[in-house]
Every structure is written in C-alpha cells, then in structure tokens.
C-alpha cells in the first residue's frame, strides 16, 4: 500500500465513522496495526491528511478529526485519487526540459507584441508588492503562470505551447490543492525575488541572447522547485524530492546588461 492509498483509506474510514471516537482517532501505533502497515508509512499518511485539514496531530494528546464539512474536504482527496503524490517533481522535470529551450528560441523569434505582454505580467506582479489583499497569493500565482506560458508562446511553436500549457495546468492544480493557511505560497514568501528572476529572463530574451535566456530560465525553474519543496516540507509532506542542479554547473553565465 502506498501513502496515497493509505491516506485515502483512512479518510474513507473516517467519513463513514468506522474509526474515531468523539472526534479522536486511535494512536499512530494502533492505526498502523489496524491497517497492517509500518508506523513510518502511517506517519506519512497522517501528515497528508493533516496538510489537507482532515486531521490534527496534537503531539502527546493524540490525533483529532477536524470539524469541517465533508464537502469542503472532498475535492482535495478526490484530487489525490486522480494524480500520484509525486507528480510535482515530474512536472518540474518536464518544465526544465521545455522552458529553458523555449526561452532560448524566444530570444530569436520574439515579436514586439510578445515583449509587451511579458512586460504587462511583470507590471501586474509588481503592483501586488505593496498590496495587502486576500487574493494577493492567488493573483501572484496567476501572473506567475501567465509569464511562463507567454515565454513559451514567444517561441512561436504551437506544439510546444500546447504541451507546456497542459503541464502548467497540472502544476496549478497541484499547488492550489495545498491548504493556504498552513503555509505561505511562493509569491507571498518571495514576491520580489520571483519578479526579479522573471525580469532577468526577459532581459536576456529582449537582448537576443539565446544562451543566457536558457540558463536563466533553467535556474529559475530549479529555484521554483526548491520553493515548492520547502512548502511541502512545511506542510509535513515528505514525498517531494527536488531535482539537483545537474548539468547547470557546466553552463557558463554571460554577464551583460540587456538594457544598455
């Protein structure tokens, strides 16, 4: 049994009141015995359920079922049933394959309209810096995704764009499934850093520097992956293992001022 399957199995038992008494679940040891799994595997499954707001682990007090309507928590669990929990590393791996090369091609093929659209996304992100509004995180993630989609679009390869849009939808669906109140989203935590990295990529594209655009896009995707890794760890999820920088070490960054 995988941790995903175990988390769903526990969830289903809770939902039909087969486990849990007065809002409290058996101990981790008892649950592991009940489901015939190891304690480490049970611990990971409980961390998933806690991240989605279904249970609350209160140290020595025990494991408690949170008071929420079942309609509120059905969507995240149905999502877990649809996609494997390790899909995010695979999404980032796909992005490291597509986005850097697309940025390099965009440095050659971009049009004036492409650059105007990309600048508009940066302007929209910059305006969010000083705003304290409930939708700040979701708007930041929205403009972040649009920027990446526009970068690939600027390569003017429809097949590439369609593949990338599907990957970004999968990324958005995964990230949006995490409970926002338990941990800040990337744009909440690093808004200016993300904006600066985007600007750096755009500068290389505007300058027509293929190699630099590729390097900066690759580095940005790896940095984004590390941020999501930190987010999942803060939620108690242990399934995300980011890619290493790998061949990036072999790439030599060219220093230049694209605005000169």
PAPAZA-939869 format. One line per 8 residues: their letters; for each residue x, y, z of C-alpha. Coordinates in steps of 0.2 Angstrom, whole numbers, plus 5000, padded with zeros to 4 digits. Layout:
% residues N
a) X,Y,Z ~ ...
% end
This chain:
% residues 260
xxxxxxxx) 5000,5000,5000 ~ 5007,5017,4996 ~ 5005,5033,5007 ~ 4992,5040,4995 ~ 4982,5024,4996 ~ 4983,5023,5014 ~ 4978,5042,5016 ~ 4963,5039,5006
xxxxxxxx) 4959,5023,5015 ~ 4960,5032,5032 ~ 4949,5046,5025 ~ 4936,5034,5019 ~ 4935,5025,5036 ~ 4934,5042,5045 ~ 4920,5048,5033 ~ 4909,5033,5037
xxxxxxxx) 4913,5033,5056 ~ 4922,5017,5056 ~ 4937,5024,5065 ~ 4937,5038,5078 ~ 4928,5041,5094 ~ 4922,5058,5100 ~ 4932,5066,5086 ~ 4948,5057,5091
xxxxxxxx) 4957,5043,5081 ~ 4967,5029,5088 ~ 4986,5031,5091 ~ 4998,5030,5077 ~ 5004,5013,5083 ~ 4986,5007,5084 ~ 4982,5014,5067 ~ 4997,5006,5059
xxxxxxxx) 4992,4989,5067 ~ 4974,4992,5061 ~ 4979,4995,5043 ~ 4993,4982,5044 ~ 5007,4995,5038 ~ 5023,5001,5046 ~ 5022,5016,5058 ~ 5033,5027,5046
xxxxxxxx) 5021,5024,5032 ~ 5006,5028,5044 ~ 5015,5044,5049 ~ 5017,5050,5031 ~ 4998,5046,5028 ~ 4993,5056,5043 ~ 5004,5071,5038 ~ 4995,5071,5021
xxxxxxxx) 4978,5071,5030 ~ 4984,5084,5042 ~ 4990,5095,5027 ~ 4973,5094,5019 ~ 4964,5099,5035 ~ 4956,5082,5039 ~ 4965,5078,5055 ~ 4976,5087,5068
xxxxxxxx) 4990,5079,5076 ~ 4992,5087,5093 ~ 5008,5078,5100 ~ 5005,5068,5115 ~ 4987,5072,5116 ~ 4983,5062,5100 ~ 4976,5063,5083 ~ 4960,5073,5081
xxxxxxxx) 4947,5074,5067 ~ 4945,5092,5062 ~ 4927,5099,5062 ~ 4924,5103,5044 ~ 4910,5099,5032 ~ 4914,5084,5021 ~ 4910,5094,5005 ~ 4925,5105,5010
xxxxxxxx) 4937,5091,5010 ~ 4931,5080,4996 ~ 4940,5090,4982 ~ 4957,5088,4989 ~ 4955,5069,4992 ~ 4947,5066,4975 ~ 4962,5075,4968 ~ 4974,5064,4977
xxxxxxxx) 4965,5049,4969 ~ 4967,5056,4952 ~ 4986,5060,4952 ~ 5001,5052,4961 ~ 5008,5062,4975 ~ 5025,5063,4967 ~ 5018,5071,4951 ~ 5025,5088,4956
xxxxxxxx) 5044,5083,4954 ~ 5039,5076,4937 ~ 5030,5092,4932 ~ 5046,5102,4936 ~ 5057,5089,4927 ~ 5046,5092,4912 ~ 5047,5111,4914 ~ 5066,5110,4915
xxxxxxxx) 5066,5101,4898 ~ 5053,5114,4889 ~ 5055,5131,4897 ~ 5074,5134,4895 ~ 5074,5129,4877 ~ 5059,5139,4874 ~ 5067,5154,4881 ~ 5082,5152,4870
xxxxxxxx) 5071,5151,4855 ~ 5060,5166,4861 ~ 5076,5176,4861 ~ 5077,5174,4842 ~ 5059,5173,4837 ~ 5050,5185,4849 ~ 5039,5199,4842 ~ 5036,5217,4849
xxxxxxxx) 5019,5210,4855 ~ 5027,5196,4865 ~ 5038,5208,4874 ~ 5023,5220,4878 ~ 5013,5205,4885 ~ 5028,5199,4896 ~ 5031,5217,4902 ~ 5012,5218,4907
xxxxxxxx) 5013,5202,4918 ~ 5029,5210,4927 ~ 5019,5226,4930 ~ 5004,5216,4937 ~ 5016,5207,4948 ~ 5025,5222,4954 ~ 5009,5231,4958 ~ 5005,5217,4971
xxxxxxxx) 5021,5220,4981 ~ 5013,5233,4992 ~ 4995,5227,4992 ~ 4988,5218,5007 ~ 4973,5209,5000 ~ 4966,5192,5002 ~ 4968,5187,4984 ~ 4987,5193,4984
xxxxxxxx) 4994,5175,4984 ~ 4982,5168,4970 ~ 4984,5184,4959 ~ 5003,5182,4961 ~ 5002,5164,4956 ~ 4991,5168,4942 ~ 5003,5181,4934 ~ 5017,5169,4938
xxxxxxxx) 5009,5156,4927 ~ 5005,5168,4913 ~ 5023,5174,4912 ~ 5029,5156,4910 ~ 5016,5152,4897 ~ 5020,5168,4887 ~ 5038,5164,4887 ~ 5035,5148,4879
xxxxxxxx) 5022,5156,4867 ~ 5036,5168,4862 ~ 5045,5153,4854 ~ 5030,5153,4841 ~ 5029,5134,4841 ~ 5011,5129,4844 ~ 5015,5110,4848 ~ 5027,5116,4862
xxxxxxxx) 5014,5129,4868 ~ 5001,5116,4870 ~ 5012,5103,4879 ~ 5018,5117,4891 ~ 5000,5124,4894 ~ 4995,5106,4900 ~ 5010,5105,4911 ~ 5006,5122,4919
xxxxxxxx) 4988,5117,4922 ~ 4994,5102,4931 ~ 5006,5112,4941 ~ 4992,5125,4946 ~ 4980,5111,4951 ~ 4993,5103,4962 ~ 4999,5119,4971 ~ 4981,5126,4973
xxxxxxxx) 4976,5110,4982 ~ 4988,5114,4997 ~ 4979,5122,5011 ~ 4985,5141,5011 ~ 4983,5144,5029 ~ 4996,5132,5034 ~ 5010,5139,5024 ~ 5013,5154,5013
xxxxxxxx) 5013,5152,4994 ~ 5029,5156,4984 ~ 5023,5173,4979 ~ 5018,5178,4997 ~ 5035,5172,5003 ~ 5047,5178,4989 ~ 5037,5191,4978 ~ 5052,5202,4973
xxxxxxxx) 5064,5188,4971 ~ 5051,5179,4958 ~ 5048,5196,4950 ~ 5067,5199,4948 ~ 5070,5182,4941 ~ 5057,5184,4928 ~ 5064,5201,4923 ~ 5081,5193,4921
xxxxxxxx) 5074,5180,4909 ~ 5065,5194,4899 ~ 5081,5205,4898 ~ 5090,5190,4890 ~ 5076,5187,4878 ~ 5075,5206,4873 ~ 5094,5206,4871 ~ 5093,5191,4859
xxxxxxxx) 5105,5181,4870 ~ 5099,5163,4867 ~ 5112,5155,4879 ~ 5108,5167,4893 ~ 5090,5166,4891 ~ 5091,5147,4893 ~ 5102,5147,4908 ~ 5092,5160,4917
xxxxxxxx) 5075,5151,4913 ~ 5083,5134,4919 ~ 5090,5142,4935 ~ 5073,5150,4939 ~ 5063,5133,4937 ~ 5075,5124,4949 ~ 5073,5139,4961 ~ 5054,5137,4960
xxxxxxxx) 5056,5119,4963 ~ 5066,5122,4979 ~ 5052,5134,4985 ~ 5039,5121,4982 ~ 5049,5108,4991 ~ 5051,5120,5006 ~ 5032,5122,5005 ~ 5028,5104,5005
xxxxxxxx) 5040,5101,5019 ~ 5032,5114,5030 ~ 5016,5105,5027 ~ 5023,5089,5033 ~ 5023,5081,5016 ~ 5039,5070,5013 ~ 5035,5064,4995 ~ 5043,5079,4986
xxxxxxxx) 5062,5076,4981 ~ 5068,5090,4970 ~ 5080,5088,4955 ~ 5098,5093,4958 ~ 5106,5107,4948 ~ 5115,5094,4937 ~ 5121,5100,4921 ~ 5118,5118,4926
xxxxxxxx) 5136,5118,4933 ~ 5143,5116,4916 ~ 5134,5131,4909 ~ 5144,5147,4909 ~ 5134,5163,4913 ~ 5137,5178,4902 ~ 5137,5194,4911 ~ 5129,5208,4901
xxxx) 5117,5222,4904 ~ 5102,5219,4892 ~ 5096,5237,4895 ~ 5112,5246,4890
% end
